[in-house]
Amino acid sequence: MKNLFTITAVSAGLAFGVTAQAKEREHEEQSISSSDVPAAVQQAAQAEAKGGTIVRWEKDGANFEAVIDKNGKQIGVEMDANGKVLSKHNEAKEHKEKGAKY
């Protein structure tokens, strides 16, 4: 009976870990093509990019991110599928936090 409890507990722990990893992966940014970005999002990004250039698109869950190069700095502008700006951040700082090397 003790072994059955141990096996059940270990199995439940493993199942929870797999579920947690799947949820984490679901919110990882993925590079996408501009053709995969809704028109409303592209228009909002162009408005944000005045004087700059959109260098790449990323998708994070249901949201989109335009990475804009403006005056030698890259900023990320996160938007929902309707083009509403949710947040802006310095891309260099974000990638340093994640351990990326540029």
ZICOR-V852433 format. One record per pair of residues at least 12 apart in sequence whose C-alpha atoms are under 10 Angstrom apart, sorted by sequence separation. I is the first residue (numbers start at 0). J is the second residue. D is the distance in whole Angstrom. If there is no record, write none. Layout:
i = (I:I)
j = (J:J)
d = (D:D)
//
This chain:
i = (41:44:53:54:55:63:64:65:75:76:52:53:54:55:63:64:65:74:75:76:52:53:54:63:64:74:75:76:41:52:53:54:62:63:64:73:74:75:51:52:53:62:63:73:74:75:48:50:51:52:61:62:63:72:73:74:47:48:49:50:51:52:57:59:61:62:63:72:73:74:75:44:48:50:51:54:56:57:58:59:60:61:62:63:72:73:74:33:36:44:45:47:48:49:50:51:53:55:56:57:58:59:62:64:35:36:44:48:51:52:53:56:58:62:63:64:66:33:34:35:36:40:41:43:44:45:51:53:62:63:64:65:66:67:68:32:33:35:40:41:44:62:64:66:67:31:32:33:40:41:66:30:31:32:40:30:31:32:36:37:48:29:30:31:36:28:29:30:35:36:48:28:29:30:36:47:27:28:29:27:28:29:44:26:27:28:31:33:44:26:27:30:31:43:44:25:26:28:29:30:44:24:25:26:28:29:43:24:25:26:28:40:41:47:22:40:43:44:39:40:41:42:43:44:39:40:41:42:43:44:47:39:40:41:43:37:38:39:40:37:38:39:40:36:37:38:39:40:37:36)
j = (53:56:65:66:67:75:76:77:87:88:65:66:67:68:76:77:78:87:88:89:66:67:68:77:78:88:89:90:56:67:68:69:77:78:79:88:89:90:67:68:69:78:79:89:90:91:65:67:68:69:78:79:80:89:90:91:65:66:67:68:69:70:75:77:79:80:81:90:91:92:93:63:67:69:70:73:75:76:77:78:79:80:81:82:91:92:93:53:56:64:65:67:68:69:70:71:73:75:76:77:78:79:82:84:56:57:65:69:72:73:74:77:79:83:84:85:87:55:56:57:58:62:63:65:66:67:73:75:84:85:86:87:88:89:90:55:56:58:63:64:67:85:87:89:90:55:56:57:64:65:90:55:56:57:65:56:57:58:62:63:74:56:57:58:63:56:57:58:63:64:76:57:58:59:65:76:57:58:59:58:59:60:75:58:59:60:63:65:76:59:60:63:64:76:77:59:60:62:63:64:78:59:60:61:63:64:78:60:61:62:64:77:78:84:60:78:81:82:78:79:80:81:82:83:79:80:81:82:83:84:87:80:81:82:84:79:80:81:82:80:81:82:83:80:81:82:83:84:82:82)
d = (10:10:6:6:7:10:5:7:6:7:10:6:6:9:8:4:8:7:5:9:8:4:6:6:6:6:6:9:10:5:6:10:7:5:9:9:5:6:6:5:9:6:6:6:5:9:9:10:6:7:9:5:7:8:5:8:9:9:10:9:4:10:9:9:7:6:10:8:7:10:9:10:6:7:7:9:9:10:9:10:10:7:9:9:8:10:10:10:8:9:9:8:8:8:8:9:9:10:10:9:10:10:9:9:9:9:6:7:9:9:10:10:10:10:10:10:10:8:10:10:9:10:10:10:9:9:9:10:10:10:9:10:10:10:10:8:6:9:8:10:8:9:9:9:9:8:6:9:9:8:8:7:6:8:9:6:5:10:10:9:9:8:4:7:8:10:5:6:10:10:9:6:5:9:10:8:10:5:7:8:5:9:10:9:6:8:9:9:7:5:7:10:10:10:9:8:5:9:10:9:8:10:6:9:9:10:8:9:10:10:9:10:10:9:10:7:9:8:10:7:10:10:5:10:10:6:10:7:7:9:10:7:6:7:8:10:9:6:4:7:9:5:8:8:8:8:9:9:8:10)
//
